[in-house]
Amino acid sequence: MSKSAAMTALLMLTGTALAESSGGFLDGVATVNNAVNGVVWGVPALILLAFVGILMTVLTKVFQLTHIRHWMRRTIGAVFSEPHVTGHTADKSISQFQSLCTALAATVGTGNIVGVSGAIMVGGPGAVFWMWVIAFFGMMTNYSENVLGIYYRRKNTKGEWAGGAMYYLRDGLGGYKGMKGVGSVLALLFSLFCLIASFGIGNMTQVNSISGNMATVFHVPTWVTGVVVMVMVGLVVVGGIKRIASVTEKIVPFMVILYILGTLVIFFTNIGKLGAVFSAIFKGAFAAKAAGGGIMGYGIKLAIEQGMKRGVFSNEAGLGSSVMVHSSSNVKEPVQQGMWGIFEVFADTIIVCTLTAFTVLSSGLVDLSTGVTLAEYNGVVLTKANLVSTAFNIRFGFIGSAFVAISVMLFAFSTVLGWSHYGTTAAEYLLGEKRTVPYRVIFVLLVFGGAVMGDNLAWDLADTFNGLMMIPNLIGVIALSGVVMRITRNYTARVLHGKKIEPMLSAFPDIQREQAARTDVE
């Protein structure tokens, strides 16, 4: 054998060994990730999530129902009647409406389309019922997070409000006797998980959805989509929270209204199937056996697990994510921003996800008697990624598919903008204010990588770190549940019953005095 042939053989053997080693390493990572994911998104974690929602619902005396007229009037109703709610601020804060739009930008995303489809395909129509349940209690989880976010927020050296789970873990939970170390560690863990999740679930996976849809429907090369989206994200993100909020307050109302109008057309077109759809949802939620047959009770387990899991994916109540942007609001009343959190979950899950579910269930792609989704339609294999677009295609043809592709693009793009602020907040907490610029640069560059990536492991890892944020956050909410209860009672006594008592606006005396002196907002 010649030297060159021997060298070639050696290189081939080395390459094969490295490939096998790399494959083995990735397999190991996938195995570990699946184990961790099974815990953070498993039944015990979902039970914990539901428990926190139920706890806060009880402690606030079912605020989301007993005061529904009040929080509706002070949130979406105030958009049309109170200028300060939508008015742009002269300082470094953002308006209440901008904070809602930025939070919705991150929550109203592919989960409202792909997530709902996935829940129905795996858990049957009954999964929709359990999405409603987790959303009902999740309203008060999100409320509590926002109340704590405002109550424990501080201003950084730039004059911007800095708040989030990391702050109420450090200063709230850590303020209890003997809990300083615990609070600090949990705050660091939350920030670390958030930082990593922002690159994955808040960036690359979203952009991958955009590039995939553009390639499938409009035949645009993924690298072209990557370059265009990277430039668009860069122009917005480098401007910080003020520019992000300015863009999202324009995109979010447009995209949500556009999508709702599209689904409403199908709703009224298929309104004759309304009874059959809701019957399938309620029967499927308490089915004695799995859809299409199977182990007794397994159908209920799948419906509950998928409904709750996808519901949380959609509205993010309990993850502690949206509180980071809600804390940037110019509001002074913690409860006022908490009520925006209630509306956020209501709009995301009760309205948008329900309309998506009806679109799918009334399309004929799901057998309502068994709850089983068709394997294929017109030769196309149905997946959670194309189920909604196929339902639109049945009614509107290519225009329907294009509509869903554009909706996914807008939803995913806005999610990237919202999560860029979450990641920036985490980077500021972990590394200091000066490190936020490098973070934003890396965040923008990874947009292109997300457009062209094809490794499912990246999606799975992003999913896991997103779920890991939930654990320290929920510990903080439980530990500070009494604080939320006292703040809520203080607000209702003053605002709803006219009692003359000192407001609870901040945990810090200097900020309490400053906020109490304000008369421009509530």
C-alpha positions in Angstrom: 0.0 0.0 0.0 1.4 3.4 -0.9 1.9 6.1 1.6 -0.8 8.3 0.2 -3.3 5.4 0.2 -2.3 4.6 3.8 -2.7 8.2 4.8 -6.1 8.3 3.1 -7.2 5.2 4.9 -5.9 6.6 8.2 -7.8 9.8 7.7 -11.0 7.9 6.8 -10.7 5.8 9.9 -10.0 8.9 12.0 -13.0 10.7 10.5 -15.2 7.7 11.1 -14.1 7.4 14.7 -14.7 11.1 15.3 -18.1 10.9 13.6 -19.0 7.9 15.8 -17.6 9.7 18.9 -19.6 12.9 18.0 -22.7 10.9 17.3 -22.3 9.1 20.6 -21.8 12.4 22.4 -24.9 13.9 20.9 -26.8 10.7 21.7 -25.7 11.1 25.3 -26.7 14.7 25.4 -30.1 13.8 23.9 -30.6 11.0 26.5 -29.7 13.4 29.4 -31.9 16.1 28.0 -34.8 13.8 27.6 -34.5 12.7 31.2 -34.4 16.3 32.4 -37.2 17.4 30.1 -39.3 14.6 31.4 -39.0 16.1 34.9 -39.4 19.8 34.1 -42.3 19.2 31.7 -43.5 16.0 33.5 -46.7 15.4 35.4 -45.2 16.4 38.8 -44.1 19.8 37.4 -47.5 20.4 35.8 -49.2 19.5 39.1 -46.9 22.1 40.8 -47.9 24.7 38.1 -51.6 24.0 38.6 -51.2 24.1 42.4 -49.6 27.6 42.3 -52.5 28.9 40.0 -55.1 27.4 42.3 -53.3 28.8 45.4 -53.2 32.3 44.1 -56.8 32.0 42.9 -57.9 31.1 46.4 -55.7 33.7 48.1 -57.0 36.5 45.9 -60.6 35.3 46.2 -60.9 34.3 42.6 -60.0 37.8 41.4 -60.1 36.8 37.7 -63.8 36.2 38.1 -65.0 38.3 41.0 -63.4 41.4 39.5 -63.7 40.6 35.8 -65.5 43.9 35.0 -62.8 45.8 36.9 -59.8 44.3 35.2 -61.4 44.3 31.8 -62.1 48.0 32.2 -58.6 48.8 33.6 -56.8 46.9 30.8 -58.3 46.6 27.3 -61.0 49.1 28.1 -58.5 51.7 29.3 -56.7 51.5 25.9 -59.7 53.4 24.4 -60.4 55.8 27.3 -57.3 56.6 29.3 -54.4 58.3 27.4 -51.7 57.5 29.9 -52.2 53.8 29.2 -51.0 54.1 25.6 -49.1 57.4 25.8 -45.3 57.2 25.2 -43.2 58.1 28.2 -40.4 60.7 28.3 -38.3 58.6 30.7 -36.7 55.2 30.2 -39.9 53.3 31.0 -42.6 52.1 28.6 -46.4 52.5 28.6 -48.7 49.9 30.1 -50.0 49.1 26.6 -46.4 48.7 25.2 -45.5 46.4 28.0 -48.6 44.2 27.2 -47.8 44.2 23.5 -44.1 43.2 24.1 -45.2 40.5 26.5 -47.8 39.3 24.0 -45.1 39.5 21.3 -43.2 36.8 23.2 -46.2 34.7 24.2 -48.5 34.8 21.1 -46.3 32.8 18.9 -46.0 29.4 17.2 -47.4 27.8 20.3 -50.8 29.3 19.4 -50.7 27.4 16.0 -48.3 24.5 16.2 -48.7 24.0 20.0 -52.5 23.7 19.7 -52.2 21.3 16.7 -49.7 19.2 18.7 -52.0 19.0 21.7 -55.0 17.9 19.6 -53.0 15.3 17.6 -51.6 13.7 20.8 -54.2 14.3 23.4 -57.3 14.5 21.2 -60.0 17.3 21.4 -60.1 16.9 25.1 -56.7 18.6 25.4 -58.4 21.9 24.6 -60.5 21.7 27.7 -57.4 21.3 29.9 -55.8 24.2 28.1 -58.7 26.3 29.3 -58.3 25.0 32.8 -54.6 25.8 33.1 -55.3 29.2 31.5 -58.0 30.0 34.0 -55.7 29.4 37.0 -52.7 30.6 35.0 -54.3 34.0 34.9 -53.6 34.4 38.6 -50.1 32.9 38.4 -49.3 35.5 35.8 -51.0 38.2 37.8 -48.9 37.2 40.9 -45.7 37.3 38.9 -46.4 40.8 37.6 -47.5 42.1 41.0 -44.2 40.8 42.5 -42.2 42.1 39.5 -43.5 45.7 40.1 -43.2 45.5 43.9 -39.5 44.4 43.9 -38.2 46.2 40.8 -35.4 48.7 40.9 -33.8 51.2 38.5 -30.5 50.6 36.9 -27.8 53.3 36.3 -29.5 54.2 32.9 -32.7 55.0 34.7 -34.5 51.9 33.3 -36.7 49.7 35.5 -35.1 46.3 36.1 -37.4 43.6 37.4 -38.3 40.0 37.0 -38.2 36.7 38.9 -34.5 37.1 39.7 -35.2 40.2 41.6 -38.1 39.0 43.7 -36.2 35.8 44.3 -33.1 37.7 45.6 -34.9 40.5 47.4 -38.2 38.9 48.3 -37.5 35.3 49.1 -33.9 36.2 50.1 -35.3 38.8 52.5 -36.7 36.2 54.8 -34.6 35.2 57.8 -31.9 32.7 56.8 -33.0 32.6 53.1 -30.6 35.1 51.6 -28.3 32.4 50.1 -31.2 30.4 48.8 -32.8 33.4 47.2 -29.6 34.5 45.5 -28.9 31.0 44.2 -32.4 30.6 42.8 -32.1 34.1 41.2 -28.8 33.1 39.5 -30.3 29.8 38.3 -33.4 31.5 36.9 -31.2 34.1 35.1 -28.9 31.4 33.6 -31.8 29.3 32.4 -33.4 32.4 30.9 -30.3 33.5 29.1 -29.8 30.1 27.5 -33.5 29.8 26.7 -33.5 33.2 24.9 -31.0 31.8 22.3 -33.1 28.7 21.7 -36.8 28.9 22.3 -36.8 32.7 22.0 -34.6 33.0 18.9 -33.3 30.1 16.8 -36.4 27.8 17.0 -38.7 30.7 16.1 -36.6 31.8 13.2 -36.5 28.2 12.0 -40.3 28.2 11.9 -40.2 31.4 9.8 -37.6 30.0 7.3 -39.3 26.6 7.1 -42.7 28.2 6.3 -41.2 30.6 3.8 -39.4 27.8 2.0 -42.4 25.5 2.0 -45.1 28.0 0.9 -43.2 30.6 -1.1 -40.0 28.6 -2.0 -37.7 31.2 -0.4 -34.2 29.8 0.4 -33.6 29.5 4.1 -30.4 31.5 4.0 -32.2 34.4 2.3 -34.8 34.4 5.0 -32.0 34.2 7.6 -30.2 37.3 6.3 -33.4 39.3 6.0 -34.7 38.4 9.5 -31.3 38.9 11.1 -31.1 42.5 9.7 -34.7 43.3 10.8 -34.1 41.9 14.3 -30.8 43.7 14.6 -32.3 47.1 13.7 -34.9 46.7 16.5 -32.9 44.9 19.2 -29.9 47.3 19.3 -32.3 50.1 20.2 -33.2 48.5 23.6 -36.6 48.1 25.3 -37.9 51.5 24.1 -37.5 50.6 20.4 -38.6 47.0 20.9 -41.8 48.3 22.6 -42.4 50.8 19.9 -42.3 48.1 17.2 -44.3 45.5 19.1 -47.1 47.9 19.9 -47.6 48.2 16.1 -47.0 44.6 15.1 -48.9 42.7 17.8 -52.3 44.3 17.5 -52.1 43.9 13.7 -51.0 40.3 13.8 -53.5 39.2 16.5 -56.4 41.0 14.9 -55.5 39.6 11.4 -55.2 36.0 12.7 -58.5 36.3 14.7 -60.3 37.7 11.7 -59.0 34.7 9.6 -60.1 32.2 12.2 -63.5 34.0 12.7 -64.2 33.6 9.0 -63.8 29.8 9.4 -65.8 29.9 12.7 -68.9 31.5 11.1 -68.5 29.3 8.0 -68.5 26.2 10.1 -70.7 27.4 12.9 -73.1 24.5 12.2 -70.4 22.2 13.7 -70.1 24.3 16.9 -72.1 21.8 19.0 -70.2 18.8 17.7 -66.8 20.4 18.3 -67.6 21.4 21.9 -69.2 18.0 22.6 -65.9 16.4 21.4 -63.9 18.7 23.6 -65.8 18.0 26.8 -66.2 14.2 26.1 -62.5 13.9 25.2 -61.5 15.7 28.4 -63.1 12.9 30.5 -62.9 10.0 28.1 -62.7 6.6 29.8 -60.1 5.3 27.3 -57.6 6.6 24.8 -58.8 8.0 21.5 -59.3 5.1 19.1 -59.0 2.5 21.9 -56.2 1.7 24.3 -55.5 1.5 28.0 -58.4 2.6 30.2 -57.7 6.1 31.5 -54.8 6.7 29.3 -56.8 9.0 27.1 -57.6 11.3 30.1 -53.9 11.3 31.0 -52.9 12.3 27.5 -55.6 15.0 27.2 -54.6 16.5 30.6 -50.9 16.4 30.0 -51.0 17.7 26.5 -53.6 20.4 27.3 -51.7 21.7 30.3 -48.3 21.5 28.7 -49.3 23.2 25.5 -51.3 25.8 27.4 -48.2 26.8 29.4 -46.1 26.8 26.2 -48.6 29.2 24.7 -49.2 31.7 27.5 -45.9 31.1 29.6 -47.8 31.7 32.9 -45.6 30.3 35.6 -42.3 30.5 33.6 -41.5 34.0 35.0 -40.7 35.3 31.5 -43.2 38.0 30.7 -42.8 39.7 34.1 -39.4 41.0 32.9 -41.1 43.3 30.3 -44.1 44.1 32.5 -41.7 45.4 35.1 -40.5 48.0 32.6 -44.0 49.7 32.6 -44.5 53.2 33.8 -47.3 51.9 36.1 -47.1 52.6 39.8 -49.7 50.1 41.1 -48.5 46.5 41.2 -52.1 45.2 40.9 -52.7 47.4 37.8 -49.9 45.6 36.0 -51.0 42.3 37.5 -54.4 42.8 35.8 -52.6 43.2 32.4 -51.1 39.8 33.2 -54.6 38.3 33.5 -55.7 39.8 30.2 -52.5 38.5 28.6 -53.3 34.9 29.4 -57.0 35.5 28.5 -56.2 36.9 25.1 -53.5 34.3 24.3 -55.2 31.1 25.3 -58.9 31.6 25.8 -59.3 33.6 22.6 -56.5 32.8 20.1 -55.9 29.2 21.1 -59.6 28.4 21.2 -60.1 29.8 17.7 -57.2 27.8 16.4 -58.7 24.7 18.0 -62.1 25.3 16.4 -60.4 25.8 13.0 -58.8 22.4 13.3 -61.7 20.5 14.8 -64.3 21.8 12.4 -62.1 21.1 9.3 -62.9 17.4 9.0 -59.2 16.6 9.7 -60.1 15.2 13.1 -62.7 12.4 13.6 -64.8 14.0 16.4 -66.3 10.7 17.4 -62.9 9.1 18.2 -60.7 12.2 18.5 -58.1 10.8 16.1 -56.4 13.0 13.6 -56.2 11.8 10.0 -52.8 10.4 9.0 -52.8 12.3 5.7 -55.0 14.5 3.6 -54.8 14.6 -0.2 -51.5 12.7 -0.1 -49.9 15.0 2.4 -48.9 13.6 5.8 -50.4 15.6 8.5 -48.1 16.9 11.3 -48.5 19.5 14.0 -46.6 21.9 11.8 -49.1 21.8 8.9 -52.4 20.8 10.5 -53.7 24.4 10.8 -52.4 25.4 7.3 -54.2 22.4 5.9 -57.4 23.4 7.6 -57.1 26.8 6.1 -56.2 25.3 2.7 -59.4 23.2 2.7 -61.5 26.4 3.1 -59.5 28.9 1.1 -57.0 27.0 -1.1 -53.4 28.3 -1.5 -54.5 31.7 0.0 -55.3 29.9 3.2 -51.8 28.2 3.4 -50.2 31.6 2.6 -52.2 33.2 5.4 -51.0 30.8 8.0 -47.4 31.1 6.8 -47.6 34.9 7.1 -49.2 34.5 10.6 -46.4 32.2 11.7 -43.9 34.6 10.4 -45.4 37.5 12.3 -45.9 35.5 15.5 -42.4 34.1 15.4 -40.7 37.4 14.6 -42.5 39.2 17.4 -41.5 36.4 19.8 -37.9 36.9 18.9 -38.2 40.6 19.8 -39.9 39.9 23.1 -37.4 37.3 24.1 -34.5 39.5 23.2 -35.5 41.7 26.1 -35.9 38.7 28.4 -32.3 37.6 27.6 -31.0 41.2 28.0 -32.5 41.4 31.4 -31.0 38.1 32.4 -27.6 39.1 31.0 -27.7 42.4 32.9 -28.4 40.6 36.1 -25.7 37.9 35.6 -23.0 39.9 33.9 -23.7 43.6 34.6 -25.1 46.4 32.4 -22.0 46.7 30.2 -22.4 43.1 29.0 -25.8 43.6 27.5 -24.4 44.9 24.2 -22.3 41.8 23.4 -25.3 39.7 24.3 -27.5 41.6 21.8 -24.8 41.1 19.1 -24.6 37.4 19.7 -28.5 37.2 19.8 -28.8 38.9 16.4 -26.1 36.7 14.8 -27.7 33.5 16.0 -30.9 34.5 14.1 -29.1 33.4 10.9 -28.1 30.1 12.5 -31.7 29.5 13.5 -32.9 30.0 9.9 -30.7 27.2 8.5 -30.5 24.8 11.4 -32.1 21.4 11.0 -31.0 19.6 14.2 -34.0 18.6 16.3 -31.8 18.4 19.4 -31.5 22.2 19.4 -35.3 22.4 19.7 -35.3 19.9 22.5 -32.6 21.6 24.5 -34.3 25.0 24.1 -37.6 23.4 25.3 -35.8 22.0 28.4 -34.1 25.3 29.5 -37.4 27.1 28.9 -39.0 24.7 31.4 -36.2 24.9 33.9 -37.0 28.6 34.4 -40.3 27.5 35.8 -39.0 25.7 38.9 -37.2 28.6 40.7 -39.9 31.0 39.7 -42.7 29.0 41.1 -40.8 28.5 44.4 -40.6 32.3 44.6 -44.3 32.8 43.9 -45.3 30.3 46.5 -42.9 31.8 49.1 -44.2 35.3 48.4 -47.9 34.4 48.0 -48.7 36.1 51.2 -47.1 39.3 49.9 -49.3 39.1 46.7 -52.4 38.5 48.9 -51.7 41.6 51.1 -51.0 43.8 48.1 -54.2 42.7 46.5 -56.3 43.3 49.6 -54.6 46.7 50.0 -55.6 47.6 46.4 -59.2 46.4 46.6 -59.7 48.2 50.0 -58.4 51.5 48.5 -59.6 51.5 44.9 -62.8 49.4 45.1 -64.0 50.3 48.6 -62.6 53.8 49.1 -60.6 53.2 52.3 -58.0 55.7 53.2 -54.9 53.6 53.8 -51.3 53.7 52.6 -50.8 52.0 49.3 -48.4 49.1 48.9 -46.4 50.1 45.8 -42.8 49.0 46.5 -40.8 46.9 48.9 -38.2 49.6 49.0 -38.9 52.8 51.1 -37.3 55.3 48.6 -39.2 53.9 45.6 -42.4 53.6 47.7 -42.2 57.4 48.5 -41.4 58.3 44.9 -44.2 56.2 43.4 -46.8 57.4 46.0 -46.1 61.0 45.0 -47.0 60.3 41.4 -50.3 61.4 40.1 -49.9 60.7 36.3 -50.7 57.0 36.3 -52.2 54.3 38.5 
